[in-house]
Structures are given as C-alpha cells and as structure tokens.
C-alpha cells in the first residue's frame, strides 16, 4: 500500500514592513500636541489604503454625488460638488477613478486649479443607505472625452445631452479611507415633484437665479474692470514644488481649444 501523499503548503508571501506614516507633517504634529498619536497610528495601520479594495469599488459605483477639493499653486483652496447618475464616478481599476466635467458656469475653478496643482481630495458620503463616507486623495490629470475613450472604449455614453462630458478628470489614488458614520445624518430620497434637473442648462432661473442676492448688490461693490486677458501662463516657467506631479493637468485647455475650433 502506497504511503499517503503529503501536500506541502506554498511558502507564505512576505509581508512588507510599512514604515511610511500617511498624512501630513502638520497633522502628525497636532496628534502629538493633542495626545492622539496612538489612535491616529491605529487608524493609519488599519484603515488607510493606497488603492480601492473590492468594497470601496462597489461603494463608488453606486454613488450619485461627491465633494471635490482642489487648490491652486499658492495653496488657495476651492471645494465643490459633483453629481450624476450612479456610476458617473467611474472606477477604471483599483488605483484609478475618472469623472466627467459637465457644462457649468464657465468659471472652471476646479479645472483651473488642476492646471496648476494636480492634488485632489474626493469625499463620497452615503446619506441614504449605509450612512458612511469614503475619502480618496490623489493626483489628477485632465483628458478630453476622445482621449479617455481611446484607452477605455467601453466607457458608457450618457444619453442626457446636459450630461455629456466636456472633459474627464482621471484621478490616481494615493490614499483611500473611511469617513466614520457618527456625524453623518440619515437622509431620505424624496420622489420628484417638480421639474427634472436641468442638466447643463444656461437658464438663469433654473440654475438658481440670484438666490443670495449677490448680483443685486453688484453696483454697491463698484465697477468690475479687470485687466485684459493674455492667455499666457508665465507661472509655468517657474519650477514647481513637485515636478513629477504638480502640473499633470497642464495642456488640457490648449487641447480642448483645438478640439472645439
């Protein structure tokens, strides 16, 4: 009788030692000052990923809105809101997200910041079901619709004219981590009772009109007479603080201008 065959377990894959602490120097300093360094290191060790795991990817795919933070090269910040149908924030892979830029007010504050500084912060909050949030921090580059579809031909085309992408922002994930539930209100989606959302409209009233009365007070602030625009960007000639990432969005405006001409 043959001796039973023994199976040798495959060698365990070596687990790397993580020595880099996530977050900024400033937050590390405040943690020490306030006595929360131990709690913070536990959070870093257990919750902060450098990619989107399967549950995060599923969470992203069903979101209909997110909050976006950008800053210019001087560190002046802007926060804004993005919305669309479920899946409009697209998971390209575990380290890459993309979202469309729809027609807006023409200011392009976020795209303008990305021309100068590629760093972005995204916060998704599920107010309706799980009452939880997901932070994604990373670096972004701006592509035309044709440029993104060349590499991702299966990207869906939105049938709503006002939701056609004028550009895509592609985000490389640096950090992904949970936003805890304890202060998130539980909201309820109500049935639509008025007009449908006017995606991409230029109608003054449907965009909200002068809700805060700023236009009515414009005369009190004096004439608006800024200097002529030149279209030049002399600041591009200055060496960026982080050469590898600080100007990832640059060049998009000229490409878009060529596409529209």
N, C-alpha and C positions, 0 to 999 in steps of 0.2 A: 504494500500500500504506500502510495506516494505521500511524502511529508506535506502538510498543508503549506500553501504558498503564503508568505507574509508580504504585505504591501508596505513599502516604505513611504512615509508621508513626504511630500515635496518640501524642500527647505523653506522656511519662513522668509518672506521677503523682508529685507532690512527696513526698519522704520527710521526715517531721517530724524535727526535731532533738530528741533525748531528753536533757533536761538534769536531770531529777529522778533522784536516786540512790535505788534501792529500799532497804528495810531500815530499821533503827532508828538513832538517833543513837549509841546505845551500841555497836552492832556496828561502826559506822564508826570510832568511837574505838579500839576494840580492834584493828581492822585496821591502823590507823596504828601503834599501840603494838607490834604483833607483826610488822610488816613484810609483811602480806599484802594491802595495799590494791590493788596491781596485779592480783593473782589474783582478788580479790573483784570489782573493776570488770569484769574479763573475764567472770566468771560472770554478773554483773548484765546486761551487754550482750548476752550470747549466750543465756542460759537463762531469765531471769525474764520471764514474760508477764503481761499484765493480763487474760487470757482463757484459755479452754481451746482449744487447737488440735485438729485432727482426731484426731491420735494420742492426745492426752490424753483426749479424749472417748471414744474406743474403749477405752482403758485403764480409765477409770472404770466403764464399762458392764459390765465383766466382774468387778469386784471383789466379794468376799463379806464384806469386813470393812474397817474403818478405825479409826484412833485419832483422838480428838477432844480438843482443848484449849480450855478456856474460863476466864474469870476474872471475879470479881465487881468491883464498882466500886472496891474498895480494892486491886485487883491480886492478891488471893489466888487461886491457880490450882487448877484441877482437870483431871485428864486421865482419859479413859475410853475404852472400847472399844465399837464398834458392829458388829453383824454381821447378815447376812440373805442371801437368795438373790442371785445375780448380777443387777445392775440395781437393787437396793434403794436404792443411792445413785444418784438419777436425774439425768441431765443434761437440764435444761429448755431451755437454749440455751447458747451458748458462754461466757456470763458468769453463769450461774445453775445451782446444784445444789439438790437437795432430798432429804432423807432422813426416814424415818418414825421416830417415837419409839414403841417398843413398850412394853407393860406391863412395869414393872420393880419395884424395891423400894419405890417410893413416895417416895423422897427427892427426886428431881428436881433433882439438883445442877447438871446442865448447863442445864436449862430455867430454873432459878433464877438462875444466873449471867447468862443471856441477858436476863432481866428487868432486870438492872442494867447490863449491858455487852454490846453487840452483837458484839464482836470474837470470831472463832473461828479456830482452826487445825485443819486436817484433814491427816492423813498416811495415805496408802494405800501399802501395801508388798506387792508381788507376790513372795511367798516361793517360789512353785511353778514358775513358767514363766520369766519374764523376769528375775527377781531384780533388780528396780529399784523405786524408790519415786516417789511424786508428792505434793508439798506443795501444798495450796490454802489460802490465807489470805484472809479476807474478813469481811463483816459479815452478821449473820443476823437474820431475823425469824421468829416462830413463828406458824403458822396451824393452824386446825382442818382436819380432813380435808375437810369440806364447802367451806371457803374456798378450799383449793388446787384442788379438783376443779371449782370454778366457773370458774376460769381455764384449767384443764388437764383437760378432761373425759375425755381418752384415757388418763389415768393408770391403770395396771393395779390391780385389786383382788386382794390376796393371798388365796388360798383357805384358808390356815392360820389358824385363829382366833387363836392366840397371836401372829401377826404382823400383826394389824390395827392400823393406825396410830391411836394416841391423839392424836397431833399430828404436824405436819410442821415441820421446820426448813428454811427456804429461805435459801440462802447466796448472796450476791452476791460474785463473785470479784474480789478486789483483786490477788492475786498467785498464779501457778501456776508451779512449777519442779520440776525433777528432784531426787530424792534418790539419790545415786550408789550403785552396786552393791557397792563394795569391802568393806563390812562386813555385807552382808545375807546371812544363811545360806540355803542352798538346802534347802527342806523338801519333804516328800512327803506328799500326802494319802493317808491310810490308809482302807481300807474300813470301814464301820460294823460294829462287832461287838457293841455293847451297845444300850441303849435309845436311841431317837431323841432329838434335842434337845427339851427340854421348853419350847418357846416360850411365854412368858407365864405359866408355872406359879407358884403360890404354895406349892408343896410344899417344905418346909424342906430335906429331904434332896436332892431333885432340883436344888435351887438351889445345893447345895454344903455345906449344913449349917454347923456351926461349925468350918470347916476349920482356921482359925488359932487356935482356942481363945479368941477374944475374949469370947464370951458366957459361957464357963465361968469367966472371970476377972472378970466384971462386978461381983460382990459386993465384990471387993477394991478396986474403984475408988470405992466409996461409992454412996449412993442417987442416982438420976437424978431431979432435981426442977427442971426449967427453969421459968421464969416462964410465965404463961398467954399464949397466942397472941391477938393482937388482930385480925389480918387487915389492919391498916393498913400503909401504906408511907410514913412521913414522909420518908424519904430521896428520894422522887420530887419533893418540893418544893424540894430543893437543886438549883441549876443544874449540869447535867452538864458534864464536861470537854469533851465534843464533842457539842454539842446536836443535830447533824444525824444522829448515828449511835449515841449512847450508850444510847438506850432503845428501839431498834427492836423488841425483844421484848416491851415492856411492854403490858399489857392482855390478853395471851393467857389468863392464869389466870381473869380475870373472864368472858371469852368462853366458856372451857371449862366453867366452873361453870354458866353459863346453859344451855349445850348439854346438860349432864348432869342438870340439875334437872327 
